Amino acid sequence: MRNIYYLCNMKLSIVVPVYQVKSTLPRCLDSIIRQSFRDWQMILVDDASTDGSAQICDKYVRQERRIQVVHLKHNAGLSAARNAGIEKAKGDYITFIDSDDYIADDTLKLLMELLNIHPDYDILEYPVYEHFGSNQRHMLHFPRREYSDMLTYWLEGVGYQHTYAWNKIYRRDLVRNLRFPAGRHFEDVYFMSQILKRCRLIATTDVGLYYYCYNPNGITQNATAQDLTDLLNAHIKVLNDIFAKISSDISLAKYNEAMSAYYASVLNIQLDVYNAGVKAVLPQDVSKQSPKNVTHEPLPFPILPYYNTWKLKLMHYLGLKRLCQLHSLFRHSR
C-alpha cells in the first residue's frame, strides 16, 4: 500500500521506452536514480525485448520502489511504448528519456526548481549534447527565453530543428489525451506540432543537460525512404497549419525571413526523400488553386521570397521536380 500511495503522489513522471538496449540501459537508469531531485516516478516500457533488457528492467524495479515496468507482449514500436508510459503517468509533470541516452547529474533538480518558480510554464526545454560519442557531436544551447506565441517559438526559435520529445518537461495535463502516432518514424514532429497547439507558454533554459548518444543502429542513422517520407509529411502538415494561421491572423511579412528558412529546411527533406528513391514530389504551386479544391497535401507558400538559399532560388526558376532531379544527378555524379 505504501508504494501505491507513493506512486500516486509525485511531482514528475519519467517515461523510458526500452527495446534491445541491454548495453546502454543501466547507464540511462543509473543517471536518473542518482539525481538529487527525488520526487519522481519512473515508468519503464519494455517493447518485447529479447536481448535481456526485460530482465534488467525487472531488476531495477526490485531495487527501487519508484520504478515500475510495463512489458508489452509484442514489439509495437517507439510510439506505442511512449503511449503506454503516458497512460501510467501520475505526476504533475512528465518527461521522456530514451534508453540509449542519459542525463547529467542535478539536471532534474535545476529544471524542477525553475518549474516551481514558474508554474505557468507548459513546457520547459533544456540543452542537449547531440550525437554524443561521435565525430558529429554538438552542444545544442538555449537562451533563457519565454514564448507566449508558439509560431515565434517554432520559426524564430527554430523549434523545428529540435522537435525531440525528450529534453523537455511537460505539464502532464497537456499530454493527458495526446498520443504519439503509431507506426510512424520521426514521430516527435507530429507530437510536438500537436502539443504546441495546446500551449500558452513555453520556456527554454540554459541549465540541465541531456546526452543524446550516437547510435549507429538507430532510426536516424538508418532512415529508409518511408521514414523520410513520414518526416516530410509531418512538416508539410505543420506548414499548412502555419499558412492557415498566418493568412487569417497576422501579416506574413512579420515571419518572412524565418518562414523562408523553415521552408528551405523542409525542401532539404524533400530532396532527401527523392534521393532515397521516392520519385514523387509534392505540388509546389498552389497559387492558382483554392485549398478547398485540392485533394493532395500541397507544399504551401508559393509567394515566399526565395533569397534564403540557392536551392530555394533554383526551385523558384526550375520547379520542385526538376530541382529534385538536378540535385539527385549532382549527388550521384560526385
C-alpha positions in Angstrom: 0.0 0.0 0.0 2.9 2.3 0.7 4.3 2.0 -2.8 0.8 2.5 -4.4 0.3 5.7 -2.3 3.8 7.0 -3.3 3.3 6.4 -7.0 0.0 8.4 -6.8 1.7 11.5 -5.3 4.8 12.6 -7.1 5.9 15.7 -9.0 7.4 14.1 -12.1 6.8 11.0 -14.2 9.7 9.8 -16.3 8.8 7.5 -19.3 11.7 5.3 -20.6 10.9 3.2 -23.7 13.1 0.0 -23.7 13.9 -2.2 -26.7 17.1 -4.2 -27.3 19.3 -1.8 -25.2 21.0 -4.2 -22.8 24.3 -2.4 -23.1 23.1 1.1 -22.5 20.0 0.7 -20.3 21.9 0.6 -16.9 23.7 3.8 -17.8 20.4 5.5 -18.5 18.6 4.3 -15.4 21.5 5.0 -13.1 21.7 8.6 -14.4 18.1 9.0 -13.2 18.4 7.2 -9.9 21.4 9.3 -8.8 19.6 12.6 -9.5 19.5 14.9 -6.4 15.8 15.5 -7.2 13.9 12.6 -5.8 10.2 13.2 -6.3 9.7 11.1 -9.4 8.0 8.1 -10.8 9.9 6.1 -13.5 7.9 4.0 -16.0 9.9 1.5 -18.0 8.1 0.2 -21.1 9.7 -2.9 -22.4 8.7 -3.2 -26.0 9.1 -7.0 -26.1 12.9 -7.0 -25.9 14.7 -10.4 -26.4 18.3 -9.4 -25.5 18.0 -9.3 -21.7 16.7 -5.7 -21.4 13.5 -7.0 -19.9 15.3 -8.8 -17.1 17.3 -5.6 -16.4 14.0 -3.7 -16.1 12.8 -6.2 -13.6 16.0 -6.0 -11.6 15.7 -2.2 -11.2 12.1 -2.5 -10.2 13.0 -4.8 -7.4 15.7 -2.4 -6.2 13.8 0.9 -6.4 10.2 1.4 -5.3 9.8 4.5 -7.6 10.2 2.4 -10.7 7.6 0.3 -12.4 7.7 -1.7 -15.6 5.2 -2.4 -18.4 6.1 -5.5 -20.5 4.4 -5.2 -23.9 3.6 -8.7 -25.4 4.5 -7.8 -28.9 7.0 -5.3 -30.4 4.9 -2.3 -31.2 7.4 0.5 -31.8 8.6 3.6 -30.0 5.3 5.5 -30.3 3.3 2.7 -28.7 5.9 2.3 -25.9 5.7 6.0 -25.1 1.9 6.0 -25.2 1.9 3.1 -22.7 4.1 5.2 -20.4 1.8 8.2 -20.7 -1.2 6.1 -19.6 0.7 5.1 -16.4 2.0 8.6 -15.6 0.7 10.1 -12.4 3.0 13.1 -11.9 2.2 16.8 -12.2 4.8 16.8 -15.0 6.0 14.3 -17.5 9.3 13.8 -19.4 10.8 11.2 -21.8 14.3 9.8 -21.7 15.4 7.3 -24.4 17.1 4.2 -23.0 20.3 4.6 -25.1 20.7 8.2 -23.7 21.1 9.7 -20.3 21.0 12.9 -18.3 23.7 14.9 -16.4 23.7 15.0 -12.6 21.4 17.5 -11.0 19.5 18.1 -14.3 16.1 17.3 -12.8 16.8 19.4 -9.7 17.6 22.5 -11.7 14.7 22.1 -14.1 12.1 21.4 -11.4 13.3 24.4 -9.4 12.5 26.6 -12.4 9.1 25.0 -12.8 8.4 25.6 -9.1 9.2 29.3 -9.7 7.2 29.4 -13.0 4.2 27.1 -12.6 2.7 28.8 -15.7 5.2 27.1 -18.0 3.6 24.4 -20.1 6.9 23.1 -21.5 10.5 23.7 -20.3 13.2 22.8 -22.9 16.8 22.3 -21.8 20.2 21.8 -23.5 21.3 18.7 -25.5 24.7 17.2 -26.3 23.7 15.9 -29.7 25.3 12.8 -31.2 27.4 12.3 -28.1 30.1 9.7 -28.8 30.6 10.5 -32.4 32.7 12.9 -34.5 29.5 14.9 -35.2 28.9 15.7 -31.5 27.5 19.1 -31.0 26.2 21.1 -28.0 22.7 22.5 -28.5 22.4 25.5 -26.3 19.3 27.5 -25.5 18.9 31.1 -24.2 16.7 31.8 -21.2 13.6 32.8 -23.0 9.8 32.6 -22.8 7.5 32.2 -25.8 3.8 33.0 -25.5 3.4 32.8 -29.2 4.1 29.2 -30.4 4.6 30.4 -34.0 7.5 32.6 -32.8 9.0 29.6 -30.9 8.7 27.3 -34.0 10.0 29.8 -36.5 12.3 32.4 -34.8 13.3 30.0 -32.1 13.8 27.3 -34.9 11.8 24.8 -32.8 11.5 22.7 -35.9 15.2 21.9 -35.7 14.9 20.3 -32.2 11.5 18.6 -32.1 12.8 16.0 -29.8 10.2 14.6 -27.4 12.9 14.3 -24.7 15.0 17.3 -23.4 11.6 18.8 -22.4 9.4 18.6 -19.3 5.7 19.0 -20.0 2.7 19.7 -17.8 1.0 16.3 -17.7 -2.4 17.9 -18.3 -1.0 19.0 -21.6 -0.5 15.4 -22.8 -3.2 13.6 -20.9 -5.2 12.9 -24.1 -2.4 13.2 -26.6 -0.6 10.3 -28.1 2.3 9.6 -30.4 1.3 8.4 -33.9 1.6 4.6 -34.1 3.5 3.1 -37.0 5.4 6.2 -37.9 9.1 7.1 -37.5 10.2 10.6 -36.7 7.0 10.7 -34.6 8.4 13.6 -32.5 7.5 16.1 -35.2 3.8 15.0 -35.1 3.8 15.0 -31.3 5.4 18.5 -30.9 3.2 20.1 -33.6 0.1 18.9 -31.8 1.2 19.7 -28.3 2.2 23.3 -29.2 -1.4 23.9 -30.2 -2.3 23.4 -26.5 0.5 25.5 -25.1 0.2 29.0 -23.7 3.7 29.4 -22.5 6.9 27.5 -23.4 10.3 28.3 -22.0 13.9 27.4 -22.9 16.7 27.4 -20.4 20.5 27.0 -20.2 20.6 24.6 -17.2 20.5 20.9 -17.2 21.9 18.6 -19.9 20.5 15.7 -22.0 23.1 13.3 -23.6 21.7 12.3 -27.0 24.1 9.4 -27.7 25.2 8.4 -31.1 23.6 5.0 -32.0 24.8 3.5 -35.4 21.8 1.2 -35.3 19.2 3.9 -34.6 16.4 5.2 -36.8 18.1 8.5 -37.5 21.3 6.8 -38.8 19.4 4.2 -40.9 16.4 6.1 -42.1 14.5 4.5 -45.0 12.6 6.2 -47.8 9.4 5.6 -45.9 10.9 7.1 -42.7 12.0 10.2 -44.5 8.6 10.4 -46.2 6.9 10.3 -42.7 9.2 13.2 -41.6 8.4 15.2 -44.8 4.6 14.7 -44.4 4.8 15.8 -40.7 6.5 19.0 -41.7 4.1 19.6 -44.6 1.2 19.4 -42.2 2.9 21.9 -40.0 3.5 24.2 -42.9 -0.1 24.1 -43.9 -1.2 24.8 -40.3 1.1 27.8 -40.2 -0.1 29.0 -43.6 -3.7 29.0 -42.4 -2.8 30.8 -39.2 -0.7 33.5 -40.9 -3.2 34.0 -43.6 -6.0 34.6 -41.1 -4.4 36.2 -38.1 -1.3 38.2 -38.9 0.8 39.7 -41.7 3.1 37.2 -43.5 5.8 39.9 -43.6 6.5 39.5 -39.9 7.8 36.0 -40.4 9.0 36.2 -44.0 12.7 35.5 -43.3 12.1 32.9 -40.6 9.4 31.2 -42.7 11.7 31.1 -45.7 14.4 29.4 -43.6 11.8 26.8 -42.4 10.7 26.3 -46.0 14.3 25.7 -47.0 14.7 23.1 -44.3 11.6 21.2 -45.5 12.9 21.4 -49.0 16.1 19.7 -47.9 13.9 16.8 -46.5 12.1 16.6 -49.9 15.4 16.3 -51.6 16.5 13.5 -49.3 13.2 11.7 -49.9 13.7 12.0 -53.7 17.3 10.7 -53.4 16.1 7.8 -51.3 14.1 6.5 -54.2 10.7 8.2 -53.8 10.4 10.0 -57.1 7.1 11.7 -56.5 7.3 15.2 -55.3 4.8 17.4 -53.5 2.9 20.0 -55.6 4.7 23.3 -55.4 2.5 26.0 -56.8 -1.0 26.2 -55.3 -1.4 29.9 -56.0 -4.0 29.2 -58.7 -6.0 26.7 -56.7 -8.3 27.2 -53.8 -7.2 25.0 -50.8 -10.7 23.7 -50.7 -10.5 22.3 -54.2 -7.2 20.3 -54.0 -7.2 16.7 -52.8 -3.5 16.4 -52.2 -1.4 17.9 -49.4 0.2 21.0 -51.2 3.5 22.4 -50.4 2.4 26.0 -49.4 3.9 29.5 -49.6 4.5 30.0 -53.3 4.7 33.7 -52.5 7.7 33.4 -50.2 10.8 35.4 -51.0 13.4 33.0 -52.5 16.5 34.7 -51.3 17.2 32.4 -48.4 19.3 29.7 -50.1 20.4 28.8 -53.6 18.0 25.8 -53.5 15.0 28.0 -53.0 16.1 30.2 -55.9 16.5 27.2 -58.2 13.2 25.8 -57.2 11.6 29.2 -58.0 13.0 29.1 -61.5 13.1 25.3 -62.3 10.2 23.9 -60.3 10.4 21.4 -57.5 10.5 18.2 -59.6 13.3 19.5 -61.8 15.3 20.7 -58.8 15.0 17.2 -57.2 16.2 15.6 -60.5 19.1 18.0 -60.7 20.1 17.6 -57.1 19.9 13.8 -57.4 22.1 13.8 -60.6 24.7 16.1 -58.9 24.9 13.8 -55.9 25.3 10.6 -57.9 28.0 12.2 -60.1 30.3 13.1 -57.3 
